[in-house]
Amino acid sequence: SQTIHQWPATLVQPVGSPLSLECTVEGTSNPNLYWYRQAAGRGLQLLFYSVGIGQISSEVPQNLSASRPQDRQFILSSKKLLLSDSGFYLCAWSSTGTQPQHFGDGTRLSIL
Amino acid sequence: GESVGLHLPTLSVQEGDNSIINCAYSNSASDYFIWYKQESGKGPQFIIDIRSNMDKRQGQRVTVLLNKTVKHLSLQIAATQPGDSAVYFCAETSSGGYQKVTFGIGTKLQVIP
């Protein structure tokens, strides 16, 4: 069966520091991969998606970037975090075609 | 835990009763719909999906109803249990190519023992 791993679960970082959140998927090949941010009282906001290695699409302009160095690995990064980057970040995967997305357990990021 | 439940519509249901959670979607081109359950501090968990060629689909204790005329989706949970307490939200997308999914804000379900 397929599983998705996201780490760390929580992270506290100072303003201006770099960020690297990692997500890996097991049990499937060539998945679509996604990074979302979830704010309290709001729906999930899509940040990036990827349909293949090295292929990244950005949905909103921001202080973050994403990379997909391997088929089942998706990384969310920032060179210098802002206070507004605080939030709950979720990674998800789906098979190609019209299939549901499956989420990891998220990373709670707090910027001080 | 995750504070996604703040300012959300809340539905309180007695244990053992049936729950009905509603969702209105906006895009007439959407033809694939998903319900997710999110417990505090966790990621959303897939519950059930339905495609636009159907108006009803049943799973274990859950039923999803789709009314394309009024762009309305509902999730029915039979014999609600304390473990069903969570935030539930719907998602819509259109098939073909990359599937960009639009997620609702969610409804918080509180089960009263």
Chai-1 contact restraints between the chains, C-beta under 6 A:
chainA,res_idxA,chainB,res_idxB,connection_type,confidence,min_distance_angstrom,max_distance_angstrom,comment,restraint_id
A,A40,B,S3,contact,1.0,0.0,6.0,A-B,restraint_1
A,A40,B,V4,contact,1.0,0.0,6.0,A-B,restraint_2
A,A40,B,L6,contact,1.0,0.0,6.0,A-B,restraint_3
A,G41,B,L6,contact,1.0,0.0,6.0,A-B,restraint_4
A,G41,B,H7,contact,1.0,0.0,6.0,A-B,restraint_5
A,G43,B,F103,contact,1.0,0.0,6.0,A-B,restraint_6
A,G43,B,G104,contact,1.0,0.0,6.0,A-B,restraint_7
A,G43,B,I105,contact,1.0,0.0,6.0,A-B,restraint_8
A,L44,B,F103,contact,1.0,0.0,6.0,A-B,restraint_9
A,F88,B,E2,contact,1.0,0.0,6.0,A-B,restraint_10
A,L90,B,G43,contact,1.0,0.0,6.0,A-B,restraint_11
A,T98,B,Y32,contact,1.0,0.0,6.0,A-B,restraint_12
A,T98,B,S95,contact,1.0,0.0,6.0,A-B,restraint_13
A,T98,B,Q99,contact,1.0,0.0,6.0,A-B,restraint_14
A,P100,B,I34,contact,1.0,0.0,6.0,A-B,restraint_15
A,P100,B,F46,contact,1.0,0.0,6.0,A-B,restraint_16
A,P100,B,D49,contact,1.0,0.0,6.0,A-B,restraint_17
A,H102,B,F46,contact,1.0,0.0,6.0,A-B,restraint_18
A,F103,B,G43,contact,1.0,0.0,6.0,A-B,restraint_19
A,F103,B,P44,contact,1.0,0.0,6.0,A-B,restraint_20
A,G104,B,G43,contact,1.0,0.0,6.0,A-B,restraint_21
A,D105,B,K42,contact,1.0,0.0,6.0,A-B,restraint_22
A,D105,B,G43,contact,1.0,0.0,6.0,A-B,restraint_23
A,G106,B,G43,contact,1.0,0.0,6.0,A-B,restraint_24
